[in-house]
Amino acid sequence: MNEEPIYKLTLDFERGVNEEYGRSVHKRREDDARMVAQISSINRNTQWLTGSAKMPGVTNSDIVVIGRVSIDHIDDDLGNNFYIGTTYSEIGKTLIVNWNARIAELYFLGTDSADVLASTLLGRRSFHVANDDLTAYFDELESAVNDQIAFPLTLNQDFQFPRPQKAARPVIARGVVNPGTPTETPWSDQINDAPTARSQLIPKAAEPELIEPKSIIKQQLNIKSEPPLIRTPDAVIHAINQPRRGHLSAVLSTLQPDQYRLVTWPSNQPLIVQGQPGTGKTIIALHRAVFLTHEESEFKHDTYGPLRLTKVALIGPTDIYSNHVKNVQNQLGGNGFEIISVESLLASILDVAPASTDMTTSSKSEYMDTRWILGDYGVKAVSWWRKHQPNVTPSVKMIVDSLTKPTLLRDAVVDNAEFAEYFNSMKNWDYAITKPNYWPFLAMVSISIKPLAMNRLYSHIFVDEAQDIDPLRWRIIDKFLGKDSSLSIFGDMNQRRSDFSYSSWTELATDLQISDENGIAPVYELQTIYRSTRRILAYASRLLPKNERSIVALREGIDPTIIKVIPKEIHDEAARQIEKLLIAYPSAINAIITINPQEQRTRLQKKGWGYDSRESLLSKDDLKIRILRPDQARGLEFDGVVVVEPIDFPKNIGRQGALYTSLTRANQELVVVHSKPLPQELKIR
C-alpha cells in the first residue's frame, strides 16, 4: 500500500486543526476583556485542564498545536483524543490543553506519567512547526496499536475540519519518518533531510545515558537508574537538522522526559544543571522560565511552590546571547520574564551604559577583582561611614575616594596589604567608573549604601553559562533575590574561561547556601548531546581530562576540517572557508570565532560584505556571517563554524575552556584554520 497519500491526507487534516485553533484563540483574545468581565469563576475541571483560575488564552504567545494524545476510552473531559498547544482552547468538543497544564504530562512522559490516564495511553503524535504551520508529524504508538485507531481523521463527536486554505503547503523532506508505523530503533539508520547533501549516519547502538543524580534529586524527580530512551527520535533529528538562523526556537514538541522534569522542577527549590555542549541546558532554562511565569501554568502538588510569577530574570553571558534566546520567550508567552546579561545588570546598578565584553585573563588583577571577600571591604566601608559620619549620606564616589587615598576610613577598614595595593590601583572614583573590571566592587558599595528596592527583586533567577561567573558577581546576583526566592543555575564546568570562577558546583552551592543539610549541591547532570555531532565533539573533547570525555551524541556527522597555512594567509583562508560553509548551509547563519575579529571582518568587508555592529553580523545578499571573540560565542550555535588560530585562545589552569566552547558551537560542520602549531591535545595522533 502506498503510504504517501495517507501521510499527506493526515498532515493536511492536522494543519486544518492547527488553523482552526489559531482562529479560535485569536477570537478569544480579541474578546477577552468582555469575556473576563462576564465570567466570575471557572469550574474545577477547567482549572485542571488549563492550570489557571483566570480566563485562559490571553497570553501573547505563538498559537500552534505541538502534539496530540490518544487514550483508549472517551474521557468525560478529554474525549479520546486531545491536543497540546501553546494556550488553552476548545474546538467543538475537542480540547487543546496548554503545555503547562498537569494533564500535558501524558504527552511529555507517556506511560511514565503519574497521571491516572497513563495506563490508557494509545499513542502520541508530535508536530514540526514552521511559521505557525505544521510541516511534518511523527507518531509514537504503544505496542500493537495502529495509527488509524489511535489518530483517526475525525475528532471527538465526529467533528470534521475543513482542509487548510493556505495557497501552498510547505514541502517536507521524505525519509524522516515512516508514516503510520512506530519507530523500531532508537533513531533512523539514515537521515535524508539535512540542510546539505552530506548524509549523517545515526548509529543504532548508541543510546542516551542519564547520569544518576544525587539521591535527593533522584527522589524529587522520580528518576530511574537505567538510561532513558529518546522520545520521538525522528522528530528530534528532523528538528536538529533545520538551519540555524540566528535565534533559538522553542522545542516543545520534542522536549525529552528528563528535560520536562527539569522544566517543571519545584519553583521553591534550587537547581543546578550541568551538561556538555548541546545537551539542552539553555532550552531547559528558557522553557522553565516560561513555565514559572505563564498564567496558565499549574501546580504539580501542594508543596510545589509559587507559579505564575510576575518578576523573573534570566541572566546570560552577553547581550548577543540575550538577543539569541529571546525568541523562545516570544513563542511561548512567559510574563514578567526579563533576559539580561551579567554586565548589563552591573551597569543598571551604577546607572552607566553596559560595557562591551572583554576577554577574560588569568591575572593578579582579575583575581582581586572577582573575590567574594572584596565585597566585604565595601560593606565595612559603608558601615564605618554611617557610624562616624551619621549626618552625611555617603555616595559610591565618597566611599571609593576614601578607600583609594589615605583617610581614617581606609586605615580602619583596609587591614590587608594585598587589598591596600588593590585600592591604590583603583586610584579614585573617576578612574574606577571607566574600568568595567571595578564595576562589581562599585556595585557592591552601591547596594550597601542603598539596598535594592522591592520592585527590583526577582521571584526567581535563572543563570545560564554560570561556570564563568566569579564569586563577587554571584554575591551581587544573590542580592537581587527576593524573600523565599530561588535559583536555577545552568552551565558546564569544562567550559570555564577563568581560573577565578568557581571550580565546582559544590563550592558555588556552599557560598550561595543552597546545599542540603548534608552539604550536597542540587546538581543534575545531563548526558545526551542533541545539537552537535559525535565527530565534532570527539575532536573538541581532546581538550578535556580523559575521565570527562564521555560522548553520547545522536548524530555521527563528518570529521572537522583542519587547514594549515602560512601566517599572512590566515585571515584570507578563514574567509574562503566560511564562504564554502555558506554554500553548504546557505539558509543558516555561520560563524568565524577568532581572537582578532577586527582583522577578519576587514578582510570580508573588502570582499563586499556589509557589517551591522549591533548584531556583530556581516551580510551579503541573503547570506549572513557572525564574527565573534570566544567570549562572545558562549551560549550560541551555528550550522558551520570556522575557528581561527586555536593556540592563541586564552587558557586557564588545567582547562582550555574558551577553545573548547568555540569548537563546540558547530551543529553540522567545523573547520579549524591555523598557521601556528595546534595545541598539543589537538595535534593529529
C-alpha positions as CSV (number, residue, x, y, z in Angstrom):
1,M,0.0,0.0,0.0
2,N,1.3,3.4,-0.9
3,E,1.5,5.4,2.4
4,E,2.4,8.7,0.8
5,P,-1.2,9.8,0.1
6,I,-2.2,8.8,3.6
7,Y,0.6,10.8,5.1
8,K,-0.4,13.9,3.1
9,L,-4.0,13.5,3.9
10,T,-3.2,13.1,7.6
11,L,-0.9,16.1,7.6
12,D,-3.5,18.3,5.8
13,F,-6.1,17.3,8.4
14,E,-3.8,18.2,11.3
15,R,-2.9,21.5,9.5
16,G,-6.6,22.2,9.4
17,V,-6.9,21.6,13.1
18,N,-4.0,24.0,13.7
19,E,-5.6,26.7,11.6
20,E,-8.9,26.4,13.4
21,Y,-7.1,26.5,16.7
22,G,-5.4,29.7,15.7
23,R,-8.6,31.3,14.6
24,S,-10.4,30.4,17.8
25,V,-7.6,31.7,20.0
26,H,-7.3,35.0,18.1
27,K,-11.0,35.5,18.5
28,R,-10.8,34.6,22.2
29,R,-8.0,37.2,22.6
30,E,-10.0,39.9,20.8
31,D,-13.0,39.3,23.1
32,D,-11.0,38.7,26.2
33,A,-11.8,41.9,28.1
34,R,-15.5,41.4,27.6
35,M,-15.5,37.7,28.4
36,V,-13.4,38.1,31.6
37,A,-15.9,40.6,32.8
38,Q,-18.8,38.2,32.3
39,I,-17.1,35.1,33.8
40,S,-16.8,35.1,37.6
41,S,-15.4,31.7,38.1
42,I,-14.1,28.6,36.2
43,N,-15.1,25.2,37.3
44,R,-12.6,22.8,38.8
45,N,-12.3,20.7,35.6
46,T,-11.3,23.6,33.5
47,Q,-8.7,24.6,36.1
48,W,-7.4,21.0,35.9
49,L,-7.1,21.3,32.1
50,T,-5.8,24.9,31.8
51,G,-3.9,25.2,35.1
52,S,-5.4,28.7,35.5
53,A,-8.1,30.3,37.6
54,K,-8.2,33.1,35.1
55,M,-9.7,33.2,31.6
56,P,-7.3,31.0,29.6
57,G,-5.9,32.0,26.2
58,V,-4.9,35.6,26.9
59,T,-1.1,35.1,26.8
60,N,0.7,36.8,24.0
61,S,2.4,33.7,22.5
62,D,2.5,31.9,19.2
63,I,-0.6,29.9,18.6
64,V,0.2,26.4,17.4
65,V,-0.5,22.8,18.4
66,I,2.6,20.9,19.2
67,G,1.2,17.4,19.9
68,R,-1.7,15.1,20.1
69,V,-2.6,12.4,22.7
70,S,-4.8,9.3,22.2
71,I,-6.3,7.3,25.0
72,D,-8.3,4.0,24.9
73,H,-11.7,5.4,26.1
74,I,-13.8,8.5,25.9
75,D,-13.0,10.6,29.0
76,D,-15.7,12.9,30.3
77,D,-13.3,16.0,30.0
78,L,-10.8,15.0,27.3
79,G,-12.7,12.7,24.9
80,N,-10.4,10.0,23.5
81,N,-8.1,12.4,21.6
82,F,-6.8,15.8,22.7
83,Y,-4.1,18.2,21.6
84,I,-1.3,20.0,23.3
85,G,-0.8,23.7,22.3
86,T,0.7,26.9,23.5
87,T,-2.6,28.1,25.1
88,Y,-5.9,26.5,26.1
89,S,-8.8,26.4,23.7
90,E,-11.8,24.3,22.7
91,I,-12.8,23.4,19.1
92,G,-16.2,21.8,19.2
93,K,-15.8,19.1,21.8
94,T,-12.1,18.7,21.2
95,L,-9.7,20.3,23.7
96,I,-6.3,21.9,23.1
97,V,-4.7,22.0,26.5
98,N,-1.8,24.2,27.4
99,W,1.6,22.5,27.6
100,N,1.8,23.9,31.2
101,A,-1.3,22.0,32.3
102,R,-0.9,19.0,34.5
103,I,-2.6,16.7,32.0
104,A,0.1,17.6,29.4
105,E,2.4,15.4,31.4
106,L,0.8,12.5,29.4
107,Y,2.3,13.9,26.3
108,F,5.8,14.5,27.6
109,L,6.2,11.5,29.9
110,G,3.9,8.9,28.2
111,T,3.3,5.8,30.3
112,D,5.8,7.0,32.9
113,S,3.4,9.9,33.8
114,A,1.9,9.8,37.3
115,D,-1.5,10.7,35.8
116,V,-4.2,8.0,36.2
117,L,-4.7,8.0,32.5
118,A,-1.1,6.8,31.8
119,S,-2.2,3.2,31.6
120,T,-4.8,4.0,29.0
121,L,-2.4,5.7,26.5
122,L,-2.6,4.6,22.9
123,G,-0.1,7.0,21.3
124,R,1.4,10.4,21.0
125,R,1.8,12.5,17.8
126,S,4.5,15.2,17.6
127,F,4.3,18.1,15.1
128,H,7.1,20.0,13.5
129,V,6.1,23.7,13.3
130,A,7.4,26.4,10.9
131,N,5.9,29.8,10.7
132,D,2.8,28.8,12.7
133,D,2.1,25.9,10.2
134,L,2.6,22.2,10.6
135,T,5.1,20.7,8.2
136,A,5.5,17.2,9.5
137,Y,4.2,14.8,12.1
138,F,5.8,11.8,13.9
139,D,3.9,9.1,15.8
140,E,4.8,7.1,18.9
141,L,2.4,4.3,19.4
142,E,2.0,1.9,22.2
143,S,2.6,-1.8,21.4
144,A,0.2,-3.3,18.9
145,V,-1.7,-0.1,18.3
146,N,-2.4,1.1,14.7
147,D,-2.1,4.7,13.9
148,Q,-5.5,4.9,12.3
149,I,-7.0,3.6,15.5
150,A,-5.1,6.0,17.7
151,F,-5.4,9.0,15.4
152,P,-8.4,8.8,13.2
153,L,-9.1,11.6,10.7
154,T,-12.1,12.7,12.8
155,L,-12.2,14.3,16.2
156,N,-14.4,13.8,19.3
157,Q,-18.1,13.7,18.5
158,D,-17.2,13.2,14.8
159,F,-16.4,16.9,14.4
160,Q,-14.9,17.4,11.0
161,F,-12.4,20.1,10.0
162,P,-12.1,21.6,6.5
163,R,-8.9,21.3,4.6
164,P,-6.5,24.3,5.2
165,Q,-6.9,27.2,2.9
166,K,-3.3,28.3,2.6
167,A,-2.1,28.7,-1.0
168,A,0.8,26.3,-0.7
169,R,1.7,23.5,1.6
170,P,5.3,23.6,2.8
171,V,7.4,20.9,1.2
172,I,8.7,18.4,3.7
173,A,11.7,16.1,3.3
174,R,10.9,12.4,2.9
175,G,12.8,9.7,4.7
176,V,12.3,11.4,8.0
177,V,9.5,9.2,9.2
178,N,7.8,6.1,8.0
179,P,4.1,7.2,8.1
180,G,1.8,5.1,10.0
181,T,4.3,2.9,11.7
182,P,6.1,3.2,15.1
183,T,9.8,3.7,15.2
184,E,11.6,0.3,15.7
185,T,15.1,1.6,16.6
186,P,16.2,4.4,18.9
187,W,16.7,6.5,15.7
188,S,16.7,6.1,12.0
189,D,19.5,4.4,10.1
190,Q,20.0,7.4,7.9
191,I,18.5,10.9,7.8
192,N,17.9,12.4,4.4
193,D,16.7,15.9,5.3
194,A,19.9,17.6,6.5
195,P,20.4,21.1,5.1
196,T,23.1,19.7,2.7
197,A,23.8,16.6,0.7
198,R,26.1,15.4,3.5
199,S,24.1,12.5,4.9
200,Q,24.8,11.7,8.6
201,L,24.7,8.2,9.8
202,I,23.0,7.6,13.1
203,P,24.4,4.7,15.0
204,K,21.8,2.2,16.2
205,A,23.8,1.1,19.2
206,A,24.2,4.5,20.9
207,E,21.6,5.3,23.4
208,P,21.4,8.4,25.6
209,E,22.8,7.9,29.1
210,L,21.3,9.6,32.1
211,I,23.9,10.2,34.8
212,E,22.3,9.2,38.1
213,P,21.8,12.4,40.1
214,K,22.3,12.8,43.8
215,S,19.9,10.9,46.0
216,I,17.9,14.0,46.9
217,I,17.4,14.9,43.2
218,K,16.6,11.4,42.3
219,Q,13.8,11.2,44.9
220,Q,12.3,14.6,43.9
221,L,12.3,13.8,40.2
222,N,11.5,10.1,40.5
223,I,14.2,9.3,38.0
224,K,15.0,5.7,37.3
225,S,18.6,4.4,37.4
226,E,18.5,3.0,33.9
227,P,19.2,5.3,30.9
228,P,16.1,6.8,29.3
229,L,15.0,6.2,25.7
230,I,14.8,9.2,23.4
231,R,11.2,10.3,22.9
232,T,10.1,10.7,19.2
233,P,13.6,10.3,17.8
234,D,12.8,11.0,14.2
235,A,11.2,14.3,15.2
236,V,14.3,15.2,17.2
237,I,16.6,14.6,14.3
238,H,14.3,16.5,12.0
239,A,14.3,19.5,14.3
240,I,18.1,19.4,14.8
241,N,18.7,19.4,11.1
242,Q,16.8,22.6,10.5
243,P,19.1,25.6,9.6
244,R,20.2,27.8,12.5
245,R,19.1,31.4,11.5
246,G,20.5,33.3,14.5
247,H,17.7,32.9,17.1
248,L,16.9,29.9,19.3
249,S,13.5,28.4,18.9
250,A,11.1,26.6,21.3
251,V,11.3,22.8,21.2
252,L,8.1,21.9,22.9
253,S,7.1,19.1,20.6
254,T,10.4,17.3,21.1
255,L,11.1,18.1,24.8
256,Q,12.5,15.0,26.3
257,P,11.2,13.4,29.6
258,D,14.3,14.3,31.6
259,Q,14.2,17.9,30.2
260,Y,10.5,18.2,31.0
261,R,11.1,17.1,34.6
262,L,13.7,19.8,35.0
263,V,11.4,22.4,33.3
264,T,8.7,21.6,35.9
265,W,11.1,21.3,38.8
266,P,9.5,22.7,42.0
267,S,9.8,26.5,41.9
268,N,10.8,26.8,45.5
269,Q,13.8,24.5,45.3
270,P,17.2,25.5,43.9
271,L,18.5,23.6,40.9
272,I,21.9,23.3,39.2
273,V,22.0,21.7,35.8
274,Q,25.4,20.5,34.5
275,G,25.8,19.4,30.8
276,Q,28.1,19.2,27.9
277,P,27.6,21.5,24.9
278,G,24.4,20.7,23.1
279,T,22.7,18.8,25.9
280,G,19.8,21.3,26.1
281,K,20.7,23.4,29.1
282,T,19.6,26.7,27.6
283,I,16.4,25.1,26.2
284,I,15.6,23.9,29.7
285,A,16.3,27.3,31.3
286,L,14.1,29.1,28.8
287,H,11.2,26.7,29.0
288,R,11.4,26.6,32.8
289,A,11.4,30.4,33.0
290,V,8.2,30.4,30.8
291,F,6.7,27.6,32.9
292,L,7.1,29.6,36.1
293,T,5.7,32.8,34.7
294,H,3.0,31.6,32.3
295,E,-0.5,32.5,33.5
296,E,-1.8,29.0,32.6
297,S,0.8,27.0,34.5
298,E,-0.5,24.6,37.1
299,F,0.8,23.5,40.5
300,K,2.1,19.9,40.5
301,H,1.5,19.3,44.2
302,D,0.7,21.2,47.4
303,T,4.4,21.9,48.3
304,Y,5.5,22.8,44.8
305,G,6.0,26.5,45.4
306,P,4.5,29.6,43.7
307,L,3.7,29.7,40.0
308,R,2.6,32.4,37.6
309,L,5.5,34.5,38.9
310,T,5.5,38.1,37.8
311,K,9.2,39.0,38.1
312,V,11.8,36.6,36.9
313,A,15.3,37.1,35.4
314,L,17.3,35.0,33.1
315,I,20.9,36.2,33.4
316,G,23.1,35.2,30.4
317,P,26.8,35.9,29.5
318,T,26.4,38.6,26.8
319,D,23.8,40.9,25.1
320,I,24.3,38.8,21.9
321,Y,23.2,35.8,23.9
322,S,20.1,37.7,25.1
323,N,19.1,38.5,21.5
324,H,19.8,34.9,20.5
325,V,17.3,33.4,23.1
326,K,14.5,36.0,23.4
327,N,12.6,34.4,20.5
328,V,11.7,31.4,22.8
329,Q,10.0,33.8,25.3
330,N,8.0,35.4,22.5
331,Q,7.0,32.0,21.1
332,L,5.9,30.5,24.5
333,G,4.4,33.6,26.1
334,G,6.0,33.9,29.5
335,N,5.1,37.0,31.5
336,G,7.3,39.1,33.7
337,F,10.4,37.4,32.3
338,E,13.5,39.6,31.8
339,I,16.6,38.4,29.9
340,I,19.7,40.4,30.8
341,S,23.4,39.9,30.7
342,V,25.6,40.0,33.8
343,E,27.4,43.1,32.7
344,S,24.1,44.9,31.9
345,L,22.9,44.0,35.4
346,L,26.0,45.7,36.9
347,A,25.6,48.7,34.6
348,S,22.0,49.1,35.8
349,I,23.1,49.3,39.4
350,L,25.7,52.0,38.6
351,D,23.4,53.8,36.1
352,V,26.0,53.6,33.3
353,A,25.9,52.2,29.8
354,P,26.8,48.5,29.5
355,A,30.4,47.8,28.6
356,S,31.5,45.6,25.7
357,T,32.7,42.2,26.9
358,D,36.4,42.0,27.3
359,M,38.5,38.8,27.1
360,T,38.9,37.2,30.4
361,T,42.6,36.8,31.5
362,S,44.2,34.9,34.3
363,S,45.9,37.8,36.1
364,K,46.5,39.0,39.6
365,S,44.2,41.9,38.8
366,E,41.4,39.6,37.8
367,Y,41.9,37.5,40.9
368,M,41.5,40.6,43.1
369,D,38.5,41.9,41.1
370,T,36.5,38.8,41.5
371,R,36.9,37.7,45.1
372,W,33.8,37.3,47.3
373,I,35.8,38.9,50.2
374,L,36.3,42.1,48.2
375,G,32.7,42.8,48.7
376,D,33.3,42.8,52.5
377,Y,35.5,45.9,52.2
378,G,32.7,47.8,50.5
379,V,30.2,46.7,53.2
380,K,32.6,47.6,56.0
381,A,33.5,50.9,54.5
382,V,29.8,51.9,54.3
383,S,29.2,50.7,57.9
384,W,32.2,52.7,59.2
385,W,31.0,55.9,57.4
386,R,27.5,55.6,58.9
387,K,28.9,55.1,62.3
388,H,31.4,58.0,62.2
389,Q,29.5,60.4,59.9
390,P,25.9,59.7,60.6
391,N,24.7,63.1,59.3
392,V,26.2,62.6,55.9
393,T,24.7,60.1,53.4
394,P,27.6,58.6,51.5
395,S,27.7,58.2,47.8
396,V,29.7,55.5,45.9
397,K,32.2,58.2,44.9
398,M,32.7,59.2,48.5
399,I,33.4,55.6,49.6
400,V,35.7,54.9,46.7
401,D,37.7,58.1,47.1
402,S,38.1,57.4,50.9
403,L,39.4,53.9,50.2
404,T,41.9,54.9,47.5
405,K,43.8,57.6,49.4
406,P,45.0,58.0,53.0
407,T,41.9,58.5,55.2
408,L,40.7,57.4,58.6
409,L,38.2,55.2,56.8
410,R,40.9,53.4,54.9
411,D,43.0,53.0,58.0
412,A,40.1,51.4,59.8
413,V,38.8,49.2,57.0
414,V,41.7,48.1,54.9
415,D,43.6,45.6,57.1
416,N,45.5,43.7,54.4
417,A,48.5,44.8,52.3
418,E,47.2,43.0,49.2
419,F,44.0,44.8,49.3
420,A,45.7,48.1,50.1
421,E,47.7,47.7,46.9
422,Y,44.5,46.9,45.1
423,F,42.8,50.1,46.2
424,N,45.8,52.1,45.2
425,S,45.5,50.7,41.7
426,M,41.8,51.8,41.7
427,K,43.1,55.4,42.0
428,N,39.8,57.2,42.5
429,W,36.1,57.2,41.5
430,D,36.6,59.0,38.2
431,Y,39.1,56.4,37.1
432,A,37.3,53.3,38.5
433,I,34.0,54.0,36.8
434,T,35.7,53.9,33.4
435,K,37.1,50.4,34.1
436,P,34.5,47.6,34.0
437,N,36.7,45.3,36.0
438,Y,36.0,47.5,39.0
439,W,32.2,47.6,38.5
440,P,31.4,44.6,40.7
441,F,33.0,46.3,43.7
442,L,31.4,49.6,42.9
443,A,28.0,47.8,42.5
444,M,28.6,46.2,45.9
445,V,29.2,49.6,47.5
446,S,26.1,51.0,45.8
447,I,23.9,48.2,47.2
448,S,25.5,48.5,50.7
449,I,24.6,52.3,50.7
450,K,21.1,51.8,49.3
451,P,19.7,48.2,49.3
452,L,17.8,47.3,46.1
453,A,14.1,48.4,46.1
454,M,11.5,45.7,46.3
455,N,10.4,46.3,42.7
456,R,14.0,45.4,41.6
457,L,14.0,42.0,43.3
458,Y,13.1,38.8,41.5
459,S,10.9,35.9,42.5
460,H,13.3,33.5,40.7
461,I,16.6,34.0,39.0
462,F,18.0,31.8,36.2
463,V,21.7,31.9,35.4
464,D,22.9,30.4,32.1
465,E,26.6,29.9,31.3
466,A,27.1,30.0,35.1
467,Q,30.5,28.4,35.0
468,D,32.0,31.8,34.0
469,I,30.6,33.9,36.8
470,D,33.0,34.8,39.5
471,P,32.3,34.9,43.3
472,L,31.8,38.7,43.6
473,R,29.3,38.8,40.7
474,W,27.5,35.8,42.3
475,R,27.3,37.8,45.5
476,I,25.7,40.7,43.6
477,I,23.2,38.4,41.8
478,D,22.2,37.0,45.2
479,K,21.2,40.5,46.3
480,F,18.5,40.5,43.6
481,L,16.7,37.5,45.1
482,G,13.5,38.4,47.0
483,K,12.2,36.7,50.1
484,D,11.6,33.0,49.6
485,S,13.0,33.3,46.1
486,S,15.1,30.6,44.4
487,L,17.8,30.0,41.8
488,S,18.1,27.8,38.7
489,I,21.7,27.5,37.5
490,F,22.9,26.1,34.2
491,G,26.4,25.5,32.9
492,D,29.4,23.3,32.1
493,M,32.5,23.3,34.2
494,N,34.5,22.1,31.3
495,Q,33.8,25.5,29.5
496,R,35.2,27.7,32.3
497,R,37.2,30.6,30.9
498,S,38.7,31.9,34.1
499,D,40.8,30.5,36.9
500,F,38.9,32.6,39.4
501,S,35.3,31.5,38.8
502,Y,34.1,28.5,40.9
503,S,35.9,25.3,40.1
504,S,32.9,23.1,41.2
505,W,29.2,23.4,41.7
506,T,29.6,22.2,45.3
507,E,31.8,25.2,46.1
508,L,29.3,27.5,44.5
509,A,26.3,25.9,46.3
510,T,28.1,26.3,49.6
511,D,28.7,30.0,49.1
512,L,25.1,30.6,47.9
513,Q,23.8,28.4,50.8
514,I,21.7,26.2,48.5
515,S,23.2,22.8,49.5
516,D,21.0,20.4,51.5
517,E,21.6,19.6,55.2
518,N,24.2,17.1,54.2
519,G,26.2,19.6,52.1
520,I,25.1,18.1,48.8
521,A,24.6,20.5,46.0
522,P,21.3,20.1,44.0
523,V,23.2,19.1,40.8
524,Y,21.5,17.2,37.9
525,E,23.8,16.2,35.1
526,L,22.6,15.9,31.5
527,Q,24.4,13.5,29.3
528,T,22.7,13.2,25.9
529,I,24.0,15.6,23.3
530,Y,21.3,16.7,20.9
531,R,22.9,19.6,19.0
532,S,26.4,18.9,17.8
533,T,27.8,15.7,16.2
534,R,29.8,12.9,17.6
535,R,32.9,13.6,15.4
536,I,33.0,17.3,16.3
537,L,32.6,16.5,20.0
538,A,35.3,13.8,19.8
539,Y,37.7,16.3,18.4
540,A,36.9,19.1,20.9
541,S,36.9,16.7,23.9
542,R,40.6,16.0,23.4
543,L,41.0,19.2,25.4
544,L,39.2,17.7,28.4
545,P,40.7,15.4,31.1
546,K,40.4,11.8,30.0
547,N,37.8,10.9,32.6
548,E,35.5,13.6,31.3
549,R,35.4,12.6,27.6
550,S,32.2,10.7,27.6
551,I,30.1,11.5,24.5
552,V,26.5,10.4,23.9
553,A,25.6,12.2,20.7
554,L,22.6,11.5,18.4
555,R,24.4,12.1,15.1
556,E,27.7,10.9,13.7
557,G,28.4,13.8,11.4
558,I,31.6,14.4,9.4
559,D,35.2,14.9,10.7
560,P,36.4,18.5,11.3
561,T,38.5,20.0,8.5
562,I,41.9,21.1,9.7
563,I,43.8,23.5,7.4
564,K,47.4,24.8,7.9
565,V,48.5,28.0,6.1
566,I,51.4,30.5,6.3
567,P,50.7,33.3,8.7
568,K,50.0,36.0,6.1
569,E,47.2,33.9,4.6
570,I,45.4,33.0,7.9
571,H,42.5,35.6,7.5
572,D,42.1,35.1,3.8
573,E,41.9,31.3,4.3
574,A,39.3,31.8,7.0
575,A,37.2,33.9,4.7
576,R,37.5,31.3,1.9
577,Q,36.3,28.6,4.4
578,I,33.4,30.5,5.7
579,E,32.2,31.1,2.2
580,K,32.4,27.4,1.5
581,L,30.3,26.7,4.5
582,L,27.8,29.3,3.2
583,I,27.4,27.2,0.0
584,A,26.7,24.2,2.1
585,Y,24.4,25.9,4.6
586,P,23.0,29.0,2.8
587,S,19.9,29.3,4.9
588,A,21.8,29.4,8.2
589,I,24.0,32.0,9.9
590,N,27.5,30.6,10.0
591,A,30.3,31.9,12.2
592,I,34.0,32.7,12.5
593,I,35.5,32.6,16.0
594,T,38.8,34.3,16.4
595,I,40.9,36.3,18.8
596,N,41.2,39.0,16.1
597,P,37.7,39.7,14.8
598,Q,38.5,43.2,13.6
599,E,41.1,42.0,11.1
600,Q,38.9,39.1,9.9
601,R,35.9,41.5,9.5
602,T,38.1,43.9,7.4
603,R,39.0,41.1,5.0
604,L,35.4,40.2,4.4
605,Q,34.3,43.8,4.0
606,K,36.9,44.2,1.3
607,K,35.1,41.3,-0.4
608,G,31.7,43.1,-0.4
609,W,30.3,42.1,2.9
610,G,28.3,44.7,4.9
611,Y,28.6,45.0,8.7
612,D,26.0,45.5,11.4
613,S,27.8,46.4,14.6
614,R,24.7,46.0,16.8
615,E,24.4,42.3,15.9
616,S,28.1,41.6,15.1
617,L,26.7,40.4,11.8
618,L,28.1,40.6,8.2
619,S,25.7,40.1,5.3
620,K,25.8,39.9,1.5
621,D,22.6,39.2,-0.4
622,D,20.7,36.7,1.8
623,L,23.9,35.2,3.3
624,K,24.9,36.0,6.9
625,I,28.1,35.6,9.0
626,R,28.9,36.3,12.6
627,I,32.5,37.1,13.6
628,L,33.0,36.7,17.3
629,R,35.6,36.5,20.0
630,P,35.5,33.3,22.0
631,D,33.8,35.0,25.0
632,Q,31.0,36.3,22.7
633,A,30.3,32.8,21.3
634,R,29.1,31.4,24.7
635,G,25.5,30.0,24.5
636,L,25.3,30.4,20.7
637,E,25.0,27.8,17.9
638,F,25.7,27.8,14.2
639,D,25.5,25.2,11.4
640,G,29.0,25.9,10.2
641,V,31.9,27.3,12.3
642,V,35.5,28.4,11.4
643,V,37.8,28.6,14.4
644,V,41.0,30.6,13.7
645,E,44.4,30.1,15.3
646,P,43.4,27.9,18.3
647,I,46.8,28.2,20.0
648,D,46.0,31.9,20.6
649,F,42.9,31.3,22.6
650,P,43.2,32.1,26.3
651,K,43.9,29.2,28.7
652,N,43.1,28.7,32.3
653,I,44.8,26.3,34.7
654,G,44.1,22.7,33.7
655,R,41.4,23.8,31.1
656,Q,41.1,25.3,27.7
657,G,37.5,26.4,28.3
658,A,37.4,29.2,25.7
659,L,38.7,27.0,22.9
660,Y,36.5,24.0,23.9
661,T,33.4,26.3,23.9
662,S,34.3,27.7,20.4
663,L,34.9,24.3,18.8
664,T,31.5,23.0,20.1
665,R,29.4,25.9,18.6
666,A,29.1,24.0,15.3
667,N,26.0,21.9,14.8
668,Q,26.9,20.4,11.4
669,E,30.5,21.2,10.3
670,L,33.7,22.5,11.9
671,V,36.7,24.0,10.2
672,V,40.0,24.9,12.0
673,V,42.4,27.2,10.3
674,H,45.8,27.7,11.8
675,S,49.4,28.9,10.9
676,K,50.9,28.3,14.3
677,P,51.2,24.9,15.9
678,L,47.9,23.5,17.2
679,P,47.5,22.9,20.9
680,Q,49.2,19.6,21.8
681,E,45.9,17.9,22.5
682,L,44.5,18.7,19.0
683,K,47.5,17.5,17.0
684,I,47.0,14.5,14.7
685,R,47.7,11.3,16.6
